Amino acid sequence: MENFAALIAASINSGTPLLIAALGLLINERAGVLNLGAEGMMLVAAIVGFAVAHQTHSPALGFIAGAGAGMLMATLFAALALALATNQVATGLALSIFGTGLSAFIGQSFVGQSLQGGSHGIPFLKEIPFFGTAFFDQHWAVYFSLLLCAGIIGFLYRTRYGLVLRSVGESPESAHALGYPVLRIRYFALLFSGACCGIAGAYLSIVYTPMWVEGLVAGRGWIALALTTFATWRPARVLLGALLFGSVTILQFYFQAIGIAIPSQILSMLPYAATILVLVLISRNPDWIRLNMPASLGKPFRP
Amino acid sequence: MLKLELRAGSSRAMAYLSPLLALCLTIFFGALLFLALGKNPLTGLQVFLIEPIRNTAAISELLLKTTPLVLCALGLSVCYRANVWNIGAEGQLIAGGLAAGSTIIFFDHPDPTLSGSMVLLLACLAGVIGGALWAAITALLRDRFHANEILVSLMLTYIAQLLLMYAVNGPLKDPNGMNFPQSKVFSSEYLLPHLMHGSRLHIGFIVMLCATVLMALFIYRSFAGFRLTVGGLAPLEARYAGFSSRRALWTSLLISGGFAGIAGAFEVAGPIGQVLPSISPGYGFAAIIVAFIGRLNPIGTIFGGLILSLFYLGGEMVQSRLGLPSAITGLFQGMLLFLLLACDTLINYRLRWKKS
């Protein structure tokens, strides 16, 4: 029983960075911006956050630095994709390639270094048998991600600003005609997404591993992008998807632990194969995607 | 104030000048980077850009690395022309390399059944088929289930990398290799013949040049190539003309996968000479930049390939001479693509001074 609780805890732990990143990406996609640079943003934030946490011995500062790094990367993307209205697919790819290079460059001297994990969890609640281990013995970022999800649901569907953001993603021309600053709104959406991807990246290097290896993010930025499609651009479903992917990642360790004779490399393919499977299942009906996708996703806008 | 102003029509000259401008700007920002890292910018640039081409031996290394870059970029150019966003050339290269390596290992034993050149031919064929099959998964899932090809091809890259790891730890592992995760070293008759004595440049380079010409003929002189380009530029018009978008998807992905696959086969049977856990330092991703720098034009990819190859060698030089991380290559790659995208704005817009 206690093993099962640990399994749940591990799934939540590995789903959290996906959740935070995908929620950020959801916001910029709802504003009509397709940002394929998530992997690059997360990588740069992961190493910057790690380096700061390593030097200052303060994980909190590491998280702040990670969020800042993500926002800087998002600004770089905005300078091209918004200000110069470049092709968003190509620009996002460029951001990912640049981020991969930059993180490897900064990280060269940190390869193999590790951080000490601190104690975390909610006092008293984590003492409860089963539930305490499964749900209340987590890093604060886990609870933050749940609040973030609730906050985004409230923002998107219950506030005026949420409505404006969605309208910018559906029809920037109409929003512009009504006098809303489309590009500024898109930039703010990107900044938010950068901060989220940054926190997610920092979580990976400061809490999840906690060490630095080149390419630490290992495709999680791309999986987070797939999650937004899987969730048909709805925050509650992002939460569900992130937990699902978290458990798939943990499943491989579980199989190894109980001694199933499948080579570890094959088991490591699980999250990637699951991403493909999920994309196939969700996309097989094109009308479904068309109904839910922000109508102007990926289309540059020039006022 | 400097303002962007829409041109009456897109500028053809600017389309060709933009990569040059982007390269100059990359070099300028590169100089700033060396300065920021506390090195003399001129020394830095000299080590990064000039040292790798100082003599013929060095140039042959440059051409050696250009080969996989151009081969992958040729295929990607076809994809991007057809508006098929295949970014998984790296995975297709790995699949091709793995297939070719397995073929050679299958035939490479003390009493050979086939001649060396026959095995090499089979290995290259296996590489093409391996790469094309890997790309076919993306095509199938896109065609049948409308799954996004960007994400699928990229996920398949991670899977291919893990498959390679599995192969060198399992079925392809050298039994006499002291448990290292690598295959045995191929016997010399199963390696691609070298073009010059004392250089690693192999016959694959000539194949690459021929492939470039063939690809130019395909794109500019064949009806199939025309259909692809129209489908990418104007999907509705292509549909009206009866050009099948499904056919374009399959054609472009299979071509692209085949080219990336043979690039992998050439790496394994060429400079590497065995199957290792890593057979490409990201050639498949760098090839995306090569394709864009080459303006999706086969002849252009040769120039793009030379530049990106130079960046790879430059990174190694900078590491050994200046003690900076060789990952600087990735930084230059990213900067080049960013600046190229920025400069491409000038194709449709011009800069004007405007008094505010």
Interface residues (C-beta under 8 A of the other chain):
Chain A: L36 L76 L80 L84 A85 T86 N87 V89 A90 T91 L93 A94 L95 I97 F98 G99 T100 G101 L102 A104 F105 G107 Q108 S109 E214 A218 G219 W222 L225 A226 T229 P263 Q265 I266 S268 M269 Y272 A273 T275 I276 L279 V280 L281 S283 R284 P286 I289
Chain B: L4 W85 I87 L141 F145 H146 A147 N148 I150 L151 V152 L154 M155 L156 Y158 I159 L162 L163 M165 Y166 N169 G170 F285 I288 I289 F292 P325 A327 I328 T329 G330 L331 F332 Q333 G334 M335 L337 F338 L341 A342 D344 T345
